[in-house]
Amino acid sequence: MLAPEVFQYLLGCNELDEELRRMLLRDRSFEDVLAALQRATDPESTRRHDQLASALAGMFNEMGQAFMQREFEFRNPPDTRYSLTNFLMRFDAIFTLNQNTLLEQKYIPFAGPPKWGRAHLPGVKYLGNPQLTGSVHDRIAVMEPNPSDFQLSPGVQPYIKLHGSTNWNDGPSGRRILIMGGQKAASINQFPILSWYHQEFRSMLMRPSGRLMVIGYSFSDAHINDAIDALR
């Protein structure tokens, strides 16, 4: 969904109270409302923040279900000249600001020879001990940080979600690792996995032979822009 579609989706969510709807209609931006609720400390604002975050997670889950019904490649069987999988395999790392699970479903861990053994989400593991069935649903099960895997492995293409993911949970605290709103930099610092991700982003940008390809980024996040500007 694009931002205006997200806005309309949220207005129709039953879990939002009338005050939340009033705030959305007043500000016309769900991210501004989320940022304001993040800054507030009173119990009602905290409750409304959780309501809005839950509604957003529900939206992402619906998107994830829709992705399962769609083909990833433009053609089936894919034309290797225009294959998305072949295109993505060319990169040393994939960084994203998206929190959906499209690439988990359609790409990871399928990246392979000649460049990679597989693609991988570094630093996360399944939450608890889920019963895995080998289906696509396993790849979008709830995940939590795995500090023992805060490293990039040779021969493995890292897929790094700089703003977290709709299916990530901070383990004991139960907080969603889902960065939205106007306080992104401060929120990122609350999660060691995201702080490490951003260190890796800056490190790769500063490689002498490094090159950055940008796809679909609006340059509206100051902390990302600062990392890119350091290249100048």
Sequence and secondary structure as in RCSB ss.txt:
>XXXX:A:sequence
MLAPEVFQYLLGCNELDEELRRMLLRDRSFEDVLAALQRATDPESTRRHDQLASALAGMFNEMGQAFMQREFEFR
NPPDTRYSLTNFLMRFDAIFTLNQNTLLEQKYIPFAGPPKWGRAHLPGVKYLGNPQLTGSVHDRIAVMEPNPSDF
QLSPGVQPYIKLHGSTNWNDGPSGRRILIMGGQKAASINQFPILSWYHQEFRSMLMRPSGRLMVIGYSFSDAHIN
DAIDALR
>XXXX:A:secstr
  HHHHHHHHHT TTS HHHHHHHHHHS HHHHHHHHHH  SHHHHHHHHHHHHHHHHHHHHHHHHHHTS SSSS
SS  GGG HHHHHTTSS EEE   S HHHHHTTTT  TTT SEEE TTEEESS     SSGGGGGS EEE GGG 
S  TTEEEEEETTEEEEEE GGG  EEE  SS HHHHHTT HHHHHHHHHHHHHHTSTT      S  S  HHHH
HHHHTT 
